[in-house]
Amino acid sequence: MMEKNLQRIISESGFEMDTIRRDEGYLHVRIPRDNVIEMLLSAKQRFSMEILQLISVVDRIEEGLFQLTWILEDPGGSLVFMISADYPRENCSVPTIGDIWSTAVIFERELHEMYGIDFPGNPRQNEDFLLEDWKEMPPMRRDFDTLEYSISTYGERRERLHTDPRKYIAESVDEWNTPVPMKDEDQ
């Protein structure tokens, strides 16, 4: 039955797609970005992919692209369908799917904050998600310089001194070498 449903998705979707991976109960395809919303809607309505598990992003900076992947599942948990599409990295804009899955609003808020991806139509996109009052480049983009940000925000890190835990405990508690009580059967 699972294999039949996967075959239906491939043959009946009507979209150009490249299969990335196909296993029992699992299908991952790449489609042109212009077909994403229609394919997602079709997956939910025609193929019973009613659960949106996640929207993920891969920052393919060398190619100037973000790869977005929508991970869908049927209610019985027997099928996972992943749809990937590439979007230009600069001024990236992807239509919201919040009207199809309400959970998408939350995922899109996170991706907006962490990668700077615009989701027109998402009513809560500009609300802070995790980073309150963040004004810098989105921190999950690969060109975000974590070290530079840390130094400019918090200053140079002071040198850390390493202390051997055994030595520290021996000096401060003087109990490191306390013998372990013997069990009755060892006596």
TORGURO-801210 format. One record per residue: residue number from 1; residue in three letters; x negated, y, z negated of N, C-alpha, C, O in turn. Coordinates in steps of 0.02 Angstrom, whole numbers, plus 50000, padded with zeros to 5 digits. Example, Ala and Ser with C-alpha at 12.3 -4.5 7.8 and 13.67 -1.06 7.14 Angstrom:
[node 1,'ALA',[49340,49716,49610],[49385,49775,49610],[49340,49835,49610],[49288,49834,49577]]
[node 2,'SER',[49358,49888,49646],[49316,49947,49643],[49355,50002,49606],[49330,50057,49598]]
***
This chain:
[node 1,'MET',[49959,49940,50000],[50000,50000,50000],[49957,50063,50000],[49970,50111,50037]]
[node 2,'MET',[49904,50063,49958],[49860,50121,49955],[49829,50134,50024],[49828,50191,50048]]
[node 3,'GLU',[49803,50081,50054],[49771,50088,50119],[49820,50115,50171],[49801,50155,50214]]
[node 4,'LYS',[49881,50092,50167],[49933,50115,50214],[49945,50190,50205],[49951,50227,50254]]
[node 5,'ASN',[49948,50213,50143],[49959,50284,50129],[49900,50327,50153],[49910,50381,50181]]
[node 6,'LEU',[49839,50302,50144],[49780,50338,50169],[49783,50343,50245],[49768,50395,50274]]
[node 7,'GLN',[49800,50288,50277],[49805,50287,50350],[49858,50336,50374],[49849,50369,50425]]
[node 8,'ARG',[49914,50341,50338],[49967,50389,50355],[49941,50460,50352],[49955,50500,50396]]
[node 9,'ILE',[49903,50476,50301],[49876,50544,50294],[49833,50560,50355],[49839,50614,50384]]
[node 10,'ILE',[49791,50514,50375],[49746,50525,50432],[49786,50531,50497],[49775,50577,50536]]
[node 11,'SER',[49831,50484,50509],[49865,50481,50574],[49923,50530,50580],[49936,50554,50635]]
[node 12,'GLU',[49958,50545,50526],[50018,50586,50531],[50008,50659,50512],[50054,50700,50521]]
[node 13,'SER',[49950,50677,50488],[49941,50747,50465],[49943,50795,50524],[49966,50852,50516]]
[node 14,'GLY',[49919,50774,50581],[49919,50818,50639],[49864,50869,50639],[49865,50915,50681]]
[node 15,'PHE',[49816,50863,50594],[49761,50911,50590],[49696,50879,50612],[49685,50819,50602]]
[node 16,'GLU',[49653,50920,50640],[49585,50899,50656],[49549,50891,50589],[49550,50936,50547]]
[node 17,'MET',[49518,50833,50579],[49482,50822,50516],[49423,50775,50526],[49425,50731,50569]]
[node 18,'ASP',[49373,50785,50486],[49315,50740,50484],[49319,50703,50418],[49326,50734,50365]]
[node 19,'THR',[49314,50638,50421],[49315,50599,50359],[49245,50601,50329],[49196,50582,50361]]
[node 20,'ILE',[49240,50624,50268],[49177,50627,50231],[49165,50561,50196],[49110,50533,50198]]
[node 21,'ARG',[49218,50536,50163],[49212,50472,50127],[49281,50441,50121],[49331,50475,50111]]
[node 22,'ARG',[49282,50376,50129],[49345,50339,50122],[49330,50274,50087],[49290,50233,50109]]
[node 23,'ASP',[49365,50264,50031],[49360,50202,49993],[49431,50183,49974],[49479,50217,49991]]
[node 24,'GLU',[49438,50128,49939],[49505,50107,49918],[49534,50159,49871],[49507,50173,49818]]
[node 25,'GLY',[49590,50187,49891],[49624,50237,49850],[49592,50306,49850],[49609,50347,49808]]
[node 26,'TYR',[49546,50318,49896],[49508,50381,49895],[49496,50404,49967],[49472,50365,50008]]
[node 27,'LEU',[49512,50466,49982],[49498,50494,50048],[49474,50566,50039],[49507,50606,50005]]
[node 28,'HIS',[49417,50582,50069],[49390,50649,50068],[49380,50671,50140],[49344,50639,50178]]
[node 29,'VAL',[49412,50726,50159],[49408,50751,50227],[49385,50824,50228],[49394,50860,50179]]
[node 30,'ARG',[49357,50844,50284],[49340,50915,50296],[49384,50938,50354],[49389,50904,50405]]
[node 31,'ILE',[49416,50995,50344],[49459,51022,50396],[49441,51096,50408],[49410,51127,50366]]
[node 32,'PRO',[49461,51123,50466],[49450,51195,50478],[49488,51237,50426],[49544,51220,50408]]
[node 33,'ARG',[49457,51291,50404],[49488,51331,50351],[49556,51359,50371],[49598,51372,50327]]
[node 34,'ASP',[49568,51369,50434],[49633,51396,50456],[49690,51347,50443],[49749,51367,50444]]
[node 35,'ASN',[49675,51284,50432],[49727,51233,50421],[49736,51213,50348],[49778,51171,50332]]
[node 36,'VAL',[49697,51242,50303],[49696,51219,50233],[49765,51224,50200],[49789,51175,50172]]
[node 37,'ILE',[49795,51282,50202],[49859,51292,50166],[49912,51245,50193],[49949,51213,50155]]
[node 38,'GLU',[49916,51240,50258],[49966,51195,50289],[49952,51122,50271],[49999,51084,50259]]
[node 39,'MET',[49888,51103,50269],[49870,51034,50251],[49886,51020,50178],[49912,50966,50161]]
[node 40,'LEU',[49872,51067,50134],[49887,51058,50063],[49962,51052,50053],[49985,51009,50015]]
[node 41,'LEU',[50000,51093,50086],[50073,51090,50080],[50099,51023,50107],[50143,50993,50076]]
[node 42,'SER',[50073,51002,50162],[50092,50937,50192],[50074,50880,50145],[50113,50833,50137]]
[node 43,'ALA',[50015,50883,50114],[49993,50830,50068],[50042,50823,50010],[50056,50768,49988]]
[node 44,'LYS',[50067,50879,49986],[50113,50877,49930],[50183,50853,49953],[50213,50809,49922]]
[node 45,'GLN',[50208,50882,50006],[50276,50868,50027],[50284,50801,50063],[50332,50764,50050]]
[node 46,'ARG',[50238,50784,50107],[50246,50724,50148],[50211,50663,50120],[50233,50606,50131]]
[node 47,'PHE',[50157,50674,50082],[50117,50617,50059],[50115,50610,49983],[50075,50572,49956]]
[node 48,'SER',[50158,50646,49948],[50168,50640,49875],[50105,50654,49834],[50097,50626,49780]]
[node 49,'MET',[50062,50697,49858],[50004,50717,49819],[50025,50775,49774],[50013,50834,49790]]
[node 50,'GLU',[50058,50759,49719],[50091,50809,49678],[50048,50841,49625],[50067,50890,49594]]
[node 51,'ILE',[49989,50812,49613],[49946,50837,49560],[49884,50870,49590],[49847,50839,49629]]
[node 52,'LEU',[49873,50933,49572],[49811,50967,49590],[49764,50960,49530],[49774,50991,49478]]
[node 53,'GLN',[49713,50917,49539],[49667,50905,49483],[49618,50962,49474],[49602,50981,49418]]
[node 54,'LEU',[49594,50990,49530],[49539,51038,49526],[49529,51071,49593],[49545,51043,49645]]
[node 55,'ILE',[49502,51132,49592],[49475,51164,49652],[49402,51176,49635],[49386,51209,49586]]
[node 56,'SER',[49357,51150,49676],[49286,51158,49663],[49252,51198,49718],[49279,51205,49773]]
[node 57,'VAL',[49194,51225,49703],[49156,51265,49751],[49084,51241,49751],[49054,51227,49699]]
[node 58,'VAL',[49056,51236,49811],[48984,51225,49819],[48958,51287,49855],[48983,51304,49909]]
[node 59,'ASP',[48909,51320,49827],[48879,51380,49856],[48823,51357,49903],[48768,51342,49881]]
[node 60,'ARG',[48838,51356,49967],[48788,51337,50017],[48756,51400,50045],[48767,51420,50102]]
[node 61,'ILE',[48715,51431,50003],[48686,51497,50016],[48644,51497,50081],[48644,51546,50117]]
[node 62,'GLU',[48609,51442,50094],[48567,51439,50154],[48608,51445,50218],[48583,51469,50268]]
[node 63,'GLU',[48669,51422,50215],[48713,51424,50274],[48761,51483,50272],[48800,51494,50318]]
[node 64,'GLY',[48759,51522,50217],[48804,51579,50211],[48876,51558,50200],[48922,51593,50222]]
[node 65,'LEU',[48887,51500,50167],[48954,51473,50159],[48968,51453,50087],[48923,51437,50048]]
[node 66,'PHE',[49033,51455,50070],[49059,51421,50012],[49099,51362,50037],[49141,51370,50082]]
[node 67,'GLN',[49087,51304,50010],[49129,51246,50025],[49179,51239,49968],[49160,51225,49912]]
[node 68,'LEU',[49242,51248,49983],[49295,51238,49933],[49325,51170,49943],[49335,51147,50000]]
[node 69,'THR',[49339,51136,49889],[49369,51070,49891],[49428,51068,49842],[49422,51085,49783]]
[node 70,'TRP',[49485,51048,49869],[49546,51039,49829],[49553,50964,49816],[49553,50924,49863]]
[node 71,'ILE',[49558,50945,49753],[49563,50875,49734],[49635,50861,49713],[49659,50889,49663]]
[node 72,'LEU',[49668,50818,49751],[49739,50803,49740],[49746,50730,49720],[49704,50688,49735]]
[node 73,'GLU',[49802,50716,49685],[49815,50647,49663],[49889,50635,49665],[49929,50680,49654]]
[node 74,'ASP',[49908,50573,49680],[49978,50555,49677],[49997,50542,49604],[49953,50528,49563]]
[node 75,'PRO',[50061,50547,49587],[50081,50540,49516],[50062,50473,49485],[50051,50470,49424]]
[node 76,'GLY',[50059,50420,49525],[50041,50355,49497],[49967,50347,49485],[49945,50298,49455]]
[node 77,'GLY',[49927,50395,49509],[49855,50392,49500],[49820,50341,49544],[49761,50325,49532]]
[node 78,'SER',[49854,50317,49595],[49823,50266,49637],[49787,50295,49697],[49746,50261,49728]]
[node 79,'LEU',[49801,50359,49714],[49769,50391,49771],[49739,50458,49751],[49770,50497,49716]]
[node 80,'VAL',[49678,50469,49774],[49646,50535,49767],[49630,50559,49837],[49599,50523,49877]]
[node 81,'PHE',[49652,50619,49852],[49642,50649,49918],[49606,50715,49908],[49631,50760,49874]]
[node 82,'MET',[49547,50721,49938],[49507,50781,49932],[49504,50815,50000],[49489,50784,50051]]
[node 83,'ILE',[49517,50880,50000],[49517,50920,50062],[49464,50974,50053],[49468,51015,50007]]
[node 84,'SER',[49414,50974,50098],[49361,51024,50095],[49364,51068,50157],[49384,51046,50211]]
[node 85,'ALA',[49344,51130,50148],[49340,51177,50203],[49285,51228,50187],[49272,51243,50129]]
[node 86,'ASP',[49254,51254,50239],[49200,51303,50231],[49227,51373,50243],[49267,51385,50289]]
[node 87,'TYR',[49204,51419,50201],[49224,51489,50206],[49161,51532,50205],[49112,51514,50172]]
[node 88,'PRO',[49162,51589,50241],[49104,51633,50238],[49092,51656,50166],[49138,51673,50129]]
[node 89,'ARG',[49029,51657,50147],[49011,51673,50078],[49023,51747,50062],[49046,51763,50008]]
[node 90,'GLU',[49007,51790,50109],[49015,51862,50097],[49088,51881,50106],[49121,51862,50155]]
[node 91,'ASN',[49114,51919,50058],[49184,51941,50058],[49232,51882,50068],[49280,51886,50106]]
[node 92,'CYS',[49218,51829,50033],[49257,51768,50040],[49329,51779,50017],[49341,51804,49962]]
[node 93,'SER',[49375,51759,50059],[49446,51767,50043],[49482,51702,50063],[49477,51679,50119]]
[node 94,'VAL',[49520,51675,50015],[49556,51612,50025],[49627,51623,49999],[49635,51643,49941]]
[node 95,'PRO',[49678,51612,50040],[49746,51623,50015],[49761,51580,49954],[49739,51523,49949]]
[node 96,'THR',[49799,51608,49907],[49817,51571,49847],[49863,51513,49864],[49901,51516,49913]]
[node 97,'ILE',[49859,51461,49824],[49907,51406,49829],[49948,51402,49765],[49977,51350,49749]]
[node 98,'GLY',[49951,51458,49728],[49988,51460,49666],[50062,51447,49674],[50096,51426,49627]]
[node 99,'ASP',[50089,51460,49734],[50159,51445,49747],[50171,51371,49759],[50228,51347,49753]]
[node 100,'ILE',[50118,51334,49776],[50124,51262,49788],[50112,51224,49723],[50151,51179,49706]]
[node 101,'TRP',[50059,51242,49687],[50042,51213,49622],[50030,51270,49574],[49985,51311,49586]]
[node 102,'SER',[50067,51275,49521],[50058,51330,49473],[49989,51327,49439],[49962,51379,49420]]
[node 103,'THR',[49961,51268,49432],[49895,51262,49400],[49840,51295,49443],[49787,51312,49417]]
[node 104,'ALA',[49853,51304,49507],[49804,51335,49551],[49787,51406,49528],[49731,51429,49538]]
[node 105,'VAL',[49835,51440,49498],[49824,51509,49476],[49765,51511,49427],[49723,51557,49431]]
[node 106,'ILE',[49761,51463,49383],[49706,51461,49334],[49640,51444,49368],[49590,51477,49356]]
[node 107,'PHE',[49640,51393,49411],[49578,51374,49446],[49553,51432,49488],[49493,51445,49490]]
[node 108,'GLU',[49598,51467,49522],[49578,51523,49565],[49551,51581,49524],[49504,51615,49545]]
[node 109,'ARG',[49579,51594,49465],[49552,51646,49421],[49479,51631,49403],[49436,51675,49404]]
[node 110,'GLU',[49467,51568,49386],[49399,51548,49367],[49351,51557,49426],[49296,51583,49418]]
[node 111,'LEU',[49371,51535,49486],[49327,51540,49544],[49317,51613,49565],[49263,51631,49590]]
[node 112,'HIS',[49367,51654,49554],[49359,51726,49568],[49306,51756,49522],[49262,51793,49544]]
[node 113,'GLU',[49310,51739,49458],[49264,51766,49410],[49193,51739,49418],[49144,51776,49413]]
[node 114,'MET',[49187,51675,49432],[49121,51643,49434],[49086,51649,49502],[49024,51649,49504]]
[node 115,'TYR',[49124,51654,49556],[49094,51658,49623],[49112,51721,49662],[49081,51735,49713]]
[node 116,'GLY',[49162,51759,49638],[49183,51819,49674],[49229,51805,49733],[49236,51848,49776]]
[node 117,'ILE',[49259,51746,49735],[49304,51729,49790],[49371,51763,49778],[49399,51759,49723]]
[node 118,'ASP',[49396,51796,49829],[49461,51831,49824],[49516,51782,49843],[49511,51747,49893]]
[node 119,'PHE',[49569,51781,49803],[49628,51739,49817],[49689,51784,49823],[49726,51791,49775]]
[node 120,'PRO',[49699,51816,49882],[49756,51860,49890],[49821,51824,49873],[49832,51767,49895]]
[node 121,'GLY',[49863,51858,49835],[49926,51828,49815],[49925,51799,49746],[49978,51784,49718]]
[node 122,'ASN',[49866,51790,49717],[49862,51764,49648],[49878,51821,49601],[49840,51869,49598]]
[node 123,'PRO',[49933,51817,49564],[49954,51873,49522],[49909,51887,49462],[49913,51941,49433]]
[node 124,'ARG',[49866,51840,49443],[49824,51850,49384],[49750,51850,49399],[49708,51845,49354]]
[node 125,'GLN',[49733,51856,49463],[49663,51851,49484],[49617,51900,49448],[49560,51881,49431]]
[node 126,'ASN',[49638,51960,49437],[49593,52011,49408],[49592,52013,49333],[49561,52057,49303]]
[node 127,'GLU',[49627,51966,49300],[49623,51962,49227],[49559,51925,49209],[49538,51878,49244]]
[node 128,'ASP',[49528,51945,49154],[49469,51909,49130],[49487,51837,49116],[49540,51823,49088]]
[node 129,'PHE',[49443,51792,49136],[49455,51721,49122],[49411,51699,49064],[49436,51680,49011]]
[node 130,'LEU',[49345,51701,49074],[49297,51684,49021],[49251,51742,49004],[49233,51751,48946]]
[node 131,'LEU',[49234,51780,49054],[49183,51833,49046],[49217,51901,49036],[49236,51934,49084]]
[node 132,'GLU',[49225,51920,48974],[49259,51983,48959],[49218,52042,48982],[49159,52048,48965]]
[node 133,'ASP',[49249,52086,49021],[49218,52148,49046],[49153,52136,49085],[49108,52178,49083]]
[node 134,'TRP',[49148,52081,49120],[49089,52065,49160],[49085,52113,49219],[49134,52119,49257]]
[node 135,'LYS',[49029,52146,49228],[49021,52194,49283],[48966,52174,49332],[48955,52207,49382]]
[node 136,'GLU',[48932,52120,49318],[48875,52098,49358],[48899,52055,49417],[48959,52042,49425]]
[node 137,'MET',[48851,52032,49457],[48865,51984,49510],[48896,51922,49477],[48876,51904,49422]]
[node 138,'PRO',[48943,51889,49510],[48971,51828,49481],[48916,51778,49464],[48874,51763,49507]]
[node 139,'PRO',[48915,51751,49403],[48858,51713,49379],[48847,51643,49408],[48794,51615,49398]]
[node 140,'MET',[48895,51615,49442],[48885,51548,49470],[48859,51551,49542],[48843,51499,49571]]
[node 141,'ARG',[48854,51609,49570],[48825,51615,49637],[48750,51599,49632],[48718,51617,49583]]
[node 142,'ARG',[48725,51565,49682],[48655,51543,49677],[48606,51600,49679],[48549,51591,49658]]
[node 143,'ASP',[48625,51659,49704],[48579,51715,49705],[48582,51757,49641],[48548,51809,49636]]
[node 144,'PHE',[48621,51736,49592],[48622,51769,49527],[48559,51749,49490],[48545,51690,49482]]
[node 145,'ASP',[48520,51798,49468],[48457,51784,49433],[48469,51784,49358],[48472,51836,49326]]
[node 146,'THR',[48476,51724,49331],[48491,51715,49260],[48437,51745,49215],[48452,51778,49166]]
[node 147,'LEU',[48373,51733,49232],[48318,51759,49191],[48318,51835,49191],[48311,51866,49139]]
[node 148,'GLU',[48325,51864,49250],[48326,51937,49255],[48384,51966,49214],[48375,52016,49178]]
[node 149,'TYR',[48442,51936,49219],[48500,51960,49181],[48486,51954,49106],[48501,52001,49068]]
[node 150,'SER',[48459,51898,49084],[48446,51888,49013],[48396,51939,48986],[48406,51967,48932]]
[node 151,'ILE',[48343,51951,49023],[48293,51999,49000],[48320,52069,48999],[48309,52106,48950]]
[node 152,'SER',[48357,52089,49051],[48384,52158,49052],[48439,52168,49000],[48448,52223,48976]]
[node 153,'THR',[48475,52115,48983],[48529,52121,48934],[48505,52113,48862],[48526,52149,48818]]
[node 154,'TYR',[48460,52064,48851],[48440,52047,48782],[48367,52062,48767],[48346,52055,48709]]
[node 155,'GLY',[48329,52082,48816],[48258,52096,48806],[48216,52032,48811],[48242,51977,48819]]
[node 156,'GLU',[48152,52042,48805],[48106,51985,48808],[48118,51938,48749],[48133,51960,48694]]
[node 157,'ARG',[48112,51876,48762],[48122,51826,48710],[48060,51823,48666],[48003,51821,48691]]
[node 158,'ARG',[48072,51822,48601],[48014,51817,48556],[47987,51746,48560],[48023,51698,48574]]
[node 159,'GLU',[47923,51741,48545],[47891,51676,48547],[47918,51632,48491],[47928,51655,48435]]
[node 160,'ARG',[47929,51571,48507],[47953,51523,48457],[47894,51484,48429],[47848,51465,48464]]
[node 161,'LEU',[47898,51473,48364],[47848,51431,48333],[47877,51362,48323],[47934,51355,48300]]
[node 162,'HIS',[47840,51312,48340],[47863,51244,48332],[47840,51218,48264],[47782,51225,48245]]
[node 163,'THR',[47886,51189,48228],[47870,51159,48163],[47888,51086,48167],[47943,51067,48187]]
[node 164,'ASP',[47841,51044,48147],[47854,50973,48144],[47904,50960,48088],[47891,50979,48031]]
[node 165,'PRO',[47962,50930,48103],[48013,50919,48052],[47989,50881,47991],[48008,50896,47935]]
[node 166,'ARG',[47946,50832,48001],[47920,50793,47945],[47878,50836,47898],[47884,50832,47837]]
[node 167,'LYS',[47837,50878,47928],[47794,50922,47888],[47837,50974,47851],[47825,50987,47793]]
[node 168,'TYR',[47886,51003,47886],[47930,51053,47856],[47967,51024,47796],[47969,51055,47742]]
[node 169,'ILE',[47996,50965,47804],[48034,50933,47750],[47986,50915,47693],[48003,50926,47634]]
[node 170,'ALA',[47929,50889,47709],[47880,50871,47657],[47860,50932,47615],[47854,50927,47554]]
[node 171,'GLU',[47849,50989,47650],[47828,51049,47614],[47885,51082,47575],[47874,51105,47519]]
[node 172,'SER',[47945,51083,47604],[47998,51119,47571],[48038,51077,47521],[48062,51103,47471]]
[node 173,'VAL',[48045,51013,47533],[48085,50971,47489],[48043,50921,47451],[48063,50897,47398]]
[node 174,'ASP',[47986,50907,47478],[47940,50859,47448],[47972,50791,47437],[47958,50756,47389]]
[node 175,'GLU',[48016,50772,47484],[48049,50708,47478],[48043,50666,47541],[48075,50614,47546]]
[node 176,'TRP',[48002,50686,47587],[47999,50648,47650],[47976,50577,47641],[48000,50531,47673]]
[node 177,'ASN',[47930,50568,47597],[47902,50501,47588],[47936,50461,47532],[47908,50413,47507]]
[node 178,'THR',[47997,50483,47514],[48034,50446,47463],[48050,50377,47490],[48076,50372,47546]]
[node 179,'PRO',[48035,50324,47453],[48049,50257,47478],[48124,50246,47486],[48164,50273,47448]]
[node 180,'VAL',[48142,50206,47535],[48212,50189,47547],[48230,50134,47498],[48193,50085,47492]]
[node 181,'PRO',[48287,50141,47463],[48307,50089,47415],[48315,50022,47451],[48340,50019,47508]]
[node 182,'MET',[48295,49970,47417],[48300,49903,47447],[48370,49877,47439],[48404,49891,47390]]
[node 183,'LYS',[48393,49837,47488],[48457,49803,47484],[48450,49744,47436],[48395,49718,47427]]
[node 184,'ASP',[48505,49723,47406],[48504,49668,47358],[48471,49606,47387],[48432,49572,47353]]
[node 185,'GLU',[48486,49590,47451],[48458,49528,47479],[48383,49532,47492],[48350,49481,47501]]
[node 186,'ASP',[48356,49595,47493],[48284,49603,47505],[48243,49595,47440],[48182,49589,47443]]
[node 187,'GLN',[48275,49596,47382],[48239,49594,47319],[48218,49524,47300],[48187,49514,47247]]
***
